[in-house]
Amino acid sequence: MIAMMLLLQQPNVSDPLSLDYEGKTLISATRTDYSLPGQSMVDTAKLERLIEKIDRMTYQPPVNAKIGDNGKIIPEQLGYRLNREAFTEQFYAYFYGGGPVRTGLARIAVYPRVDSELLANIRQKPIGQYVTYYNSRNKNRSHNLVLAAKMINNHVVFPGEVFSFNQVVGRRTEDRGYLRAPVIVRGELSEGIGGGICQVSSTLFNATDRAGLQIVQRYSHSRDVPYVLPGRDATVSWGGPDFSFQNQYNQPVLIRSFAGGGTMFVSIHSSDSIEYKPRVVPGTSKRLPEEVSSETESRN
């Protein structure tokens, strides 16, 4: 009789745990799926893989506050991820309990690094800026400049952090919207797809240098490029040269970047309380860079 009562108390291993998310069943698992072989104990390695899977499927990244095209601050958005501790408790309660269980997804908020209050504070004081010029009639190259400028725009670099151009801008591929520039600026080694990006990194370099930020990594082209003065360029290439700088100040700095109408502009901002040491950096000419076809350049 006692053995019969113990048998009746054992949970049905085929009864599922159903996890609901956004009105649908996200996963359905049984006790058998997550038991150690021949034992009524949780296989913790399998459970950890399940938790990782659920977290990947449901993670919503936070969105930083940013300054819109009209100059107004667009507020931040919270992100969400799986509450691992709460789900683990739910799973163990199901595993050692009885019958099927249907439950909702337990999540926790993920806060953005840059909120509206911080952004409003560090947009106050311009500490360095630079402008270069390009031929807006070269549509593909202009498109690449605009795209890369948007990628670094509104980026905040916190005290002690290092900004990497390649990491922030990412791969320059067709899938990400970059175009092949069939006409190149003389002296600039084109990346092919994404040609022209070096003008963005070079403009950023001069703006950060004027702001007195610590230059960590910078490489020049093998020949002078006409959109900046000799020795004032910063060549970049995915998997190759990078441009990076460190914010050694005690306040975050904000990058504002714009490309359009033949003008490439970068400004660095921070809070009114920042103590910075600007450097003197000469400006550049408004003369449009000389451009040649890539086929002509390859024959020279």
N, C-alpha and C positions, 0 to 999 in steps of 0.2 A: 504493500500500500504506500509506504514512504517513497519507494523508488518510482511508483506511478505519479505521485504528487510532484517529485523533482522533475520528472520528464515533462509534465504539463507546464511547469514554470519556465522551461527553457524557451528562449525566443526563437521564433521561426526564422531560420537563416535566409529564407527566400523573400521575406517581407522587405520592401525597398525603403530606402531613404530618398525622398524626392526634394530637391532644392529648387525653389521657385525664384525667378528673376524676371522682372518686367513683364509679368503676366504669363510667362511660359516656364516649363520645366527645364531648368538648366542642366542638371545631371540627375541620374537615378542610379543608385548603388545598393547592393545587398551586403549583408553581413559576410556571406561567403567570399565576395570579391576582396574583402579587406581583412580576412582572418589569416593567422599563421597556419601553415599546413598541419592538420591534425589537432589543432588547439582552438579553444574558444577565446583567443586573445587577438588584439588588434595588431596587424602588421604595420608598424609605425612608418616604415619606409614607403609603403604604398599610400598610406594616408598623407604623408608629406608631399608625394607627387600629385595626389588629388588636390591638395590645398594650393600647390603652385599652379596647377591647371586652371582652377577656378579663379585664382587671382589674376592670371593673364587674361582670361576671358571677360572679366567684369571690370578691370581697372579702367578708371576714367581719369586722365591726367588733369591736374589743375591748370588754369590759364592765368598767366600774369596780367596785371593791369598794364595798359599801354596808352600812348598818346595817339589819338586818331588824326586823320588828315585835316580835320577842322581845328586841331589844337586842343581839343577837349580830352579829358581822361576817360578811357573806356574801363569800367571797373573789372576787377579780377573775378574769376569763377573758381569755386571750390572743386576739387577732384575727389574721387572716392575709390577706396580699395577694400578688399575683403578684410573683415575683422577675424583674423586667424584664430585668436584665442577663443572668441565666442563660437566660431564654427567648430573648433576642436571639441569644445564642451558639448555642443549639439550632437556631434558625431558619436562621442563616447556614450552619451545618454541614450542615443538610438541603439548603438551596438550592444550594450548590456541591458537594454530595456526589452519591451515586448511589442510585437505588432509593427505595422508600417508607420512611418513618420513622414509628414509633409511639413516643410518649414520654409520660411523666407530667408533671403540672403542677408546676413549681418554685415554691415559695412561701416567703415570709419572715414571721416573726412580727411582729405589731404590738402593742406593749405599751400597756396602759391607763394613763391619766394618774394614776389613783388606785388604789393597791394597798392590801392589808390593813395593811401596816406604817405607811403614811402615815395611813390613816384612824384606826388605833388611837392614833396620836400626837395628831392634831388634834381628837379628840373629847373630850379630857381636860378642857378648861377652858371653861365657859360665859362669854361676854363680853358678851352682850346677849340679852334675850328680851322678848316682848310677847304679850299675849293679848287677843282681842276675842271678842264673843259674837254669835250669830245664832239665828234661829228655826228649829230643826231640823224643825218641822212643815211648813215650806215645802220640799217634797221636791226640786223641780227646782233651786232655788237652792242647797240644801245639797249636792246631787250635784255641782254645778259647783265649789263650794268644795273639796270633798274631792278632786276630780280635779286642780284646779290646785295644791292643797297637795302632792299626790304628785309633781307635776312638778318642784317646786323642792326637795323633800326629798332630802337626801344630796348636794346640789350643792356642789362644792368650788370656791372662788374663790382662785386663786393670787395671790401678791404682784404688784401692778401690773395685774392683770386687772380688767376692767369687767364686772359682771353686768348683763345686760339682761333684765328680766322678760318682755318680749314674745318675745325670742329663745329663752329657756329654756322658757317655757310653750308657745310656738307658737300657731298659729291656733286659735281657739275655734270649731270646726265640729261639725256633727252626726256627720260621719264619724269624728271623734276622740273622740266620746262625750259632747260637751257638749249640754245641754238648754236649751230656751227657758224662761226664768223668767217666767211670766205675772203673778207678783206681784213688785213691786219695792220696794226700800227708799226711803222718801221722801227726796228730795234727791239720790239717786244716779241718774245717767243710765244706763239699762240698755243693754248691748250687744245685747239680744235673746237670741240663742243665746249661752250663756256668761254670762248675767247673774249678778252676784254676785262676779265675779272680782276686782273692785276691793277687796273686803274682804281678800282674800289679799295683794294688793300693798300695801295700807295697813298691814296687820299686819307684813309684812316690812319696810316702811320704818321703822316705829317700832323694831323690833328692831335693825336695822342702825344706826339713829341712836343708840340706846343703846350700841351697841358702838363708837361713835366712828368708824365707817367713813365714807368721803367720799361724800356724796350728789352724783351727777353730774346726774341729771335727775329731776324730780318735778313733777307738776301736781296741783292741787286741783280738786275738783268745783266747779261754778258755785255750788252751795249746800252748806251744812254737811251732813254725813252723821252719823247718830247712833251708829254703831259705834265711832267714834273722836272725840276732842275736836276742836273747830273748828281748822282749819288743820293737822291731823295726818293727813290722808288722802293717798293717792297714786292718782289715777285712771289707768287704763290702757285702751287699746283697740287692737286690731290695725289697723295702718296709721295710728294716731293717737298719742295720748300714750303715753309709756313711762315706767317707773320703772327707774332704773339707779343703781348705786353702784360705787365702785372700792375695791379692797382695797389701801390704801396701807401696810399693815404688812409686816414682813419674814417673816411666817409665813402659810401658807394658812389660810383660814377655811371652816368647814363650816356649811351651813344645815340645820337640822332643822325640819321643818314637819309639822303634824298638824291635821286638821279632823275633828270628829266630836262628836256629842252636843250640838251648839250651841256648841262652843268651837273657836275658831281660834287656834292657838298656833304661834309661830315662835321658835326660839332659835338663836343664833350661837355657834359653838364654835371653839377653836383649841388650839394646844399650850400646855403649861405655861410655855414660854419666851417667849411673846408679850409684848411691851410695848405696851399699848394705852391709849388715853385715852377712857374712857367718858363719855357725856353724860347729863345728867339729863333724862328724858322722862317726863311724867306718865302714869299709867295711865288706863284708861277704865272706864266704868260697866258693871255687869252688866245694866243695863236692856236688854231686848230691843228692837231697832230697830222703829220703827213701819213697817208695810208696807201698801201700797195696791195695788189692781189697776192694771195698766198702762192700762186703759181709763179708769179714774177719773182717773189722773194726767194723761192726755192732754186731759181736759176742763177741767182746772184752769188 
